Amino acid sequence: MARSLSQMMLKRFAAYPLARSSAITSRSIHQGEVRYSTSVPSDPDTHEDFRPTSKLESSGLSLENIVEQDVKDNPVMIYMKGVPDLPRCGFSSLAVRVLKEYNAPISARNILEDPELKNAVKAFSHWPTFPQIFINGEFIGGSDIILNMHQSGELKEKLKTIVNNQGKGE
């Protein structure tokens, strides 16, 4: 009986022990696919300077205050998966593409970097999904709402003053 390539590869890799490191690697097989996951435990030997930190936490403001300040200070604010130049989700990508059609200045935060920020944004807007777009301090919605507003012309009206003010400031 012929063996599949993944079975042969698994046998080959099983012959070699995994290198020891500070990370814990686990291997699982799901329908013939080999999946790896890595987690880094709290290593007491790691110096405090090299542990991951959140830039938001070190700012001294609560996450709720950061979200409130973001929405107030930025005419177009989007909380998304990824960043505007590299969205990590199709919905976030769609929202950014629509907003870029108007050349409006887009401010964004990547919710994938901090789960607590994600929860703070949900609590602020009372909306469970992402991306979340705020224009002139008003919660608009997600990519579906922005797309509908774009198609109806409503988004152009909403962004007109922002785009005009940006043109005057240059």
C-alpha positions as CSV (number, residue, x, y, z in Angstrom):
1,M,0.0,0.0,0.0
2,A,1.4,3.4,-1.0
3,R,2.0,6.0,1.7
4,S,1.0,9.6,1.3
5,L,3.6,12.2,1.2
6,S,2.5,13.7,4.5
7,Q,2.9,10.3,6.2
8,M,6.4,9.9,4.8
9,M,7.3,13.4,5.9
10,L,5.9,12.8,9.4
11,K,7.9,9.6,9.7
12,R,11.1,11.5,8.6
13,F,10.5,14.3,11.1
14,A,9.6,11.9,13.9
15,A,13.1,10.4,13.6
16,Y,14.7,13.8,14.6
17,P,14.0,15.1,18.1
18,L,12.8,18.7,18.3
19,A,15.4,21.2,19.3
20,R,15.1,22.4,22.9
21,S,14.3,26.1,23.3
22,S,12.4,28.4,25.6
23,A,9.3,27.9,23.3
24,I,7.0,24.9,23.6
25,T,6.2,23.4,20.2
26,S,3.3,21.0,19.8
27,R,2.5,19.0,16.7
28,S,-0.9,17.7,15.8
29,I,-2.2,15.9,12.7
30,H,-5.6,16.9,11.3
31,Q,-6.9,15.1,8.2
32,G,-3.4,14.4,6.9
33,E,-2.1,18.0,7.6
34,V,0.6,18.6,10.1
35,R,0.0,21.8,12.1
36,Y,2.4,23.4,14.5
37,S,1.7,25.8,17.3
38,T,4.2,27.6,19.4
39,S,3.7,29.3,22.7
40,V,6.3,31.1,24.8
41,P,5.9,30.5,28.5
42,S,6.7,33.1,31.1
43,D,10.4,32.4,31.4
44,P,11.9,33.6,34.6
45,D,15.3,33.7,32.9
46,T,14.0,36.4,30.4
47,H,15.0,39.9,31.5
48,E,12.1,42.2,31.9
49,D,13.4,44.5,29.2
50,F,12.9,41.8,26.6
51,R,9.4,40.7,27.5
52,P,6.6,41.8,25.2
53,T,4.8,44.9,26.2
54,S,1.8,46.8,25.1
55,K,2.4,50.4,23.9
56,L,-1.1,51.2,25.0
57,E,-0.6,50.0,28.5
58,S,2.5,52.0,29.0
59,S,0.8,55.3,27.9
60,G,-0.8,55.7,31.4
61,L,-4.4,56.0,30.0
62,S,-7.1,53.4,30.4
63,L,-8.0,51.6,27.2
64,E,-11.5,53.2,27.3
65,N,-9.9,56.6,27.5
66,I,-7.6,55.7,24.6
67,V,-10.5,54.6,22.4
68,E,-12.5,57.8,23.3
69,Q,-9.5,60.0,22.6
70,D,-8.8,58.2,19.2
71,V,-12.4,58.7,18.1
72,K,-12.4,62.3,19.2
73,D,-9.0,63.3,17.8
74,N,-9.1,61.5,14.4
75,P,-11.7,62.5,11.8
76,V,-11.6,58.9,10.3
77,M,-10.7,56.2,12.8
78,I,-10.8,52.5,12.0
79,Y,-10.2,49.7,14.4
80,M,-9.3,46.8,12.2
81,K,-7.5,43.5,11.9
82,G,-4.1,44.6,10.6
83,V,-3.1,48.0,9.4
84,P,-4.4,50.0,6.4
85,D,-1.3,49.1,4.3
86,L,-1.5,45.4,5.3
87,P,-5.0,44.4,6.3
88,R,-5.3,40.9,7.9
89,C,-8.9,40.3,7.0
90,G,-11.1,40.7,4.0
91,F,-13.6,42.9,5.7
92,S,-10.9,45.3,7.0
93,S,-9.3,45.3,3.5
94,L,-12.7,46.2,1.9
95,A,-13.3,49.1,4.4
96,V,-9.8,50.5,3.8
97,R,-10.2,50.3,0.0
98,V,-13.5,52.1,0.2
99,L,-12.2,54.9,2.5
100,K,-9.1,55.3,0.3
101,E,-11.3,56.1,-2.7
102,Y,-11.9,59.5,-1.0
103,N,-8.3,60.3,-0.1
104,A,-9.4,60.9,3.5
105,P,-6.8,60.7,6.2
106,I,-7.2,57.3,7.9
107,S,-6.1,56.7,11.4
108,A,-6.1,53.0,12.5
109,R,-5.4,50.6,15.3
110,N,-4.7,47.0,14.9
111,I,-6.9,45.0,17.3
112,L,-4.9,41.8,16.8
113,E,-2.1,43.3,18.8
114,D,-4.1,43.7,22.0
115,P,-7.2,41.6,22.9
116,E,-8.0,44.0,25.7
117,L,-8.1,46.9,23.2
118,K,-10.5,44.8,21.1
119,N,-12.8,44.4,24.1
120,A,-12.6,48.1,24.9
121,V,-13.6,49.1,21.4
122,K,-16.6,46.7,21.5
123,A,-17.7,48.2,24.8
124,F,-17.3,51.7,23.5
125,S,-19.3,51.2,20.4
126,H,-21.7,48.5,21.7
127,W,-20.9,46.6,18.4
128,P,-19.4,43.1,18.4
129,T,-17.7,42.8,15.0
130,F,-14.7,44.4,13.2
131,P,-13.7,46.6,11.5
132,Q,-15.3,49.5,13.3
133,I,-15.3,52.8,11.6
134,F,-15.8,56.2,13.2
135,I,-16.2,59.4,11.2
136,N,-16.1,62.8,13.0
137,G,-16.6,61.0,16.3
138,E,-19.7,59.1,15.2
139,F,-19.7,55.3,15.0
140,I,-20.6,54.4,11.4
141,G,-20.4,50.6,11.4
142,G,-18.3,48.0,9.5
143,S,-17.3,47.3,6.0
144,D,-20.8,46.5,4.8
145,I,-22.2,49.8,6.0
146,I,-19.3,51.8,4.5
147,L,-19.8,50.0,1.2
148,N,-23.5,50.8,1.2
149,M,-22.8,54.4,2.0
150,H,-20.3,54.6,-0.8
151,Q,-22.7,53.1,-3.3
152,S,-25.5,55.5,-2.3
153,G,-23.2,58.6,-2.2
154,E,-23.8,59.2,1.5
155,L,-20.2,58.5,2.4
156,K,-18.9,61.1,-0.1
157,E,-21.1,63.7,1.8
158,K,-19.9,62.5,5.2
159,L,-16.3,62.8,4.2
160,K,-16.5,66.0,2.2
161,T,-15.5,68.4,5.0
162,I,-12.7,66.1,6.1
163,V,-11.2,65.9,2.6
164,N,-11.7,69.6,2.0
165,N,-10.0,70.5,5.3
166,Q,-7.1,68.2,4.5
167,G,-6.6,69.9,1.2
168,K,-6.4,73.3,2.9
169,G,-3.9,72.1,5.5
170,E,-1.4,71.0,2.9
